Amino acid sequence: MNNALITGASEGIGKAFAQELASRKTNLVLVARSADKLQALAKQLQEQEQITVEVIPLDLTAPGACQQLYQRVSELGIEIDLLINNAGFGDYGAFATRKLAKQLEMIQLNITAVVELTYLFLREMQQRQQGAILNISSIAGFQPLPYLSTYAATKAFVLSFSESLWAENRSTGVKIMAVCPGPTESNFSQVAEFPQSNNSPSKATPAIQVVKEALQALENNQSTVVTGGFANQVIVNLPRFFPRETLVNLLEKQFRSN
Ligand SMILES: NC(=O)c1ccc[n+]([C@@H]2O[C@H](COP(=O)([O-])OP(=O)(O)OC[C@H]3O[C@@H](n4cnc5c(N)ncnc54)[C@H](OP(=O)(O)O)[C@@H]3O)[C@@H](O)[C@H]2O)c1
């Protein structure tokens, strides 16, 4: 891959993608809201790896932001051959007690921006008959999750959407893959406002491991990859063995904070 665009590149999994791809000499376009963090990362990676890194600070939930991003990349004359739709967040708590605005912003970032950026960049990849799109879903996309209800539903969307596009694009030369991490070291838990008891860092996989597993799965042309080891494989297979109501009740007990 020559040029990768990563959304949510200022922290966590997106930052680890930037570091790993830079070490493989891929030029980068980095997107997130925190311009200062992106600039610092870009400077470091350019100096270390002698690659080109463009920084485009944007709030992807703002009206017209995805179109603006696409236009800016076109003006820079960069052909994106790897798009990583990674920016996303969750929100922990009983649905009706949480802020509606945060749920709607989550849908905008986790779903709408993913659909819009995929649409904009996929068509030119198809014309060139090469390229890849990684959409970051989650193991939460495989079953409903009480107290993360909107989040799990957004990730189910991303998983379903990506798998359909993988199949549609098998003859176009473009690879589409859903990456489904389990708990991963990042700012996710703080942003989601998890209670401390549900936020044990010992269970989390390093972000760089998620990235390496994802890039290997992309090479294997997989439609989906569940990263982070055997426990996560078990979790995503639970819906095969339990009736839906039984499983969602078990998960309600597991995820309840008291
Ligand atoms: N960590 C986990 O346990 C886990 C598990 C499964 C899936 N995931 C998924 O992995 C992806 C990355 O999350 P993470 O764990 O790395 O979390 P993170 O450390 O909180 O990183 C989220 C990134 O998204 C950016 N972002 C947030 N809102 C944005 C907006 N409105 N516009 C543009 N960028 C925005 C953030 O940067 P700014 O704040 O600078 O904008 C940051 O770079 C998400 O899609 C998440 O759902 C995470």
The ligand as an SDF file (V2000), in Angstrom:
LIG
                    3D

 48 52  0  0  0  0  0  0  0  0999 V2000
  -10.6280   -0.0300   22.6790 N   0  0  0  0  0  0  0  0  0  0  0  0
  -11.4770   -1.0130   22.6030 C   0  0  0  0  0  0  0  0  0  0  0  0
  -11.6270   -1.7860   23.5620 O   0  0  0  0  0  0  0  0  0  0  0  0
  -12.2350   -1.2330   21.3290 C   0  0  0  0  0  0  0  0  0  0  0  0
  -12.8370   -2.4970   21.1280 C   0  0  0  0  0  0  0  0  0  0  0  0
  -13.5370   -2.7190   19.9490 C   0  0  0  0  0  0  0  0  0  0  0  0
  -13.6320   -1.7320   18.9990 C   0  0  0  0  0  0  0  0  0  0  0  0
  -13.0460   -0.5100   19.2090 N   0  0  0  0  0  0  0  0  0  0  0  0
  -13.2050    0.5100   18.1710 C   0  0  0  0  0  0  0  0  0  0  0  0
  -11.9170    0.9440   17.7830 O   0  0  0  0  0  0  0  0  0  0  0  0
  -12.0210    2.2440   17.2200 C   0  0  0  0  0  0  0  0  0  0  0  0
  -10.9200    3.1190   17.7980 C   0  0  0  0  0  0  0  0  0  0  0  0
  -11.1760    3.3340   19.1680 O   0  0  0  0  0  0  0  0  0  0  0  0
  -10.0400    3.3400   20.2870 P   0  0  0  0  0  0  0  0  0  0  0  0
  -10.3000    2.1940   21.1700 O   0  0  0  0  0  0  0  0  0  0  0  0
   -8.7040    3.4840   19.6830 O   0  0  0  0  0  0  0  0  0  0  0  0
  -10.4920    4.6450   21.0930 O   0  0  0  0  0  0  0  0  0  0  0  0
   -9.7690    6.0350   21.3790 P   0  0  0  0  0  0  0  0  0  0  0  0
   -8.4200    5.8030   21.9740 O   0  0  0  0  0  0  0  0  0  0  0  0
  -10.7720    6.8330   22.1670 O   0  0  0  0  0  0  0  0  0  0  0  0
   -9.5850    6.6730   19.9430 O   0  0  0  0  0  0  0  0  0  0  0  0
  -10.6640    7.1970   19.2020 C   0  0  0  0  0  0  0  0  0  0  0  0
  -10.1250    8.0500   18.0560 C   0  0  0  0  0  0  0  0  0  0  0  0
  -11.2410    8.5880   17.3310 O   0  0  0  0  0  0  0  0  0  0  0  0
  -11.0810   10.0150   17.2210 C   0  0  0  0  0  0  0  0  0  0  0  0
  -12.3870   10.6610   17.1940 N   0  0  0  0  0  0  0  0  0  0  0  0
  -13.3370   10.6480   18.1670 C   0  0  0  0  0  0  0  0  0  0  0  0
  -14.3840   11.4030   17.7980 N   0  0  0  0  0  0  0  0  0  0  0  0
  -14.0890   11.9180   16.5730 C   0  0  0  0  0  0  0  0  0  0  0  0
  -14.7660   12.7810   15.6670 C   0  0  0  0  0  0  0  0  0  0  0  0
  -15.9730   13.3020   15.9650 N   0  0  0  0  0  0  0  0  0  0  0  0
  -14.1560   13.1000   14.4990 N   0  0  0  0  0  0  0  0  0  0  0  0
  -12.9380   12.6060   14.1950 C   0  0  0  0  0  0  0  0  0  0  0  0
  -12.2540   11.7800   14.9980 N   0  0  0  0  0  0  0  0  0  0  0  0
  -12.8120   11.4440   16.1820 C   0  0  0  0  0  0  0  0  0  0  0  0
  -10.2560   10.3880   18.4690 C   0  0  0  0  0  0  0  0  0  0  0  0
   -9.5130   11.5760   18.2710 O   0  0  0  0  0  0  0  0  0  0  0  0
   -9.9790   13.0640   18.7010 P   0  0  0  0  0  0  0  0  0  0  0  0
  -10.5380   12.9640   20.0740 O   0  0  0  0  0  0  0  0  0  0  0  0
   -8.7140   13.8120   18.5790 O   0  0  0  0  0  0  0  0  0  0  0  0
  -10.9830   13.4620   17.6670 O   0  0  0  0  0  0  0  0  0  0  0  0
   -9.2900    9.2100   18.5480 C   0  0  0  0  0  0  0  0  0  0  0  0
   -8.2120    9.4100   17.6730 O   0  0  0  0  0  0  0  0  0  0  0  0
  -13.4390    2.7280   17.5130 C   0  0  0  0  0  0  0  0  0  0  0  0
  -14.2340    2.5890   16.3470 O   0  0  0  0  0  0  0  0  0  0  0  0
  -13.9080    1.7860   18.6020 C   0  0  0  0  0  0  0  0  0  0  0  0
  -15.3000    1.6320   18.6110 O   0  0  0  0  0  0  0  0  0  0  0  0
  -12.3550   -0.2530   20.3440 C   0  0  0  0  0  0  0  0  0  0  0  0
  1  2  1  0
  2  3  2  0
  2  4  1  0
  4  5  1  0
  4 48  2  0
  5  6  2  0
  6  7  1  0
  7  8  2  0
  8  9  1  0
  8 48  1  0
  9 10  1  0
  9 46  1  0
 10 11  1  0
 11 12  1  0
 11 44  1  0
 12 13  1  0
 13 14  1  0
 14 15  2  0
 14 16  1  0
 14 17  1  0
 17 18  1  0
 18 19  2  0
 18 20  1  0
 18 21  1  0
 21 22  1  0
 22 23  1  0
 23 24  1  0
 23 42  1  0
 24 25  1  0
 25 26  1  0
 25 36  1  0
 26 27  1  0
 26 35  1  0
 27 28  2  0
 28 29  1  0
 29 30  1  0
 29 35  2  0
 30 31  1  0
 30 32  2  0
 32 33  1  0
 33 34  2  0
 34 35  1  0
 36 37  1  0
 36 42  1  0
 37 38  1  0
 38 39  2  0
 38 40  1  0
 38 41  1  0
 42 43  1  0
 44 45  1  0
 44 46  1  0
 46 47  1  0
M  CHG  2   8   1  16  -1
M  END
$$$$
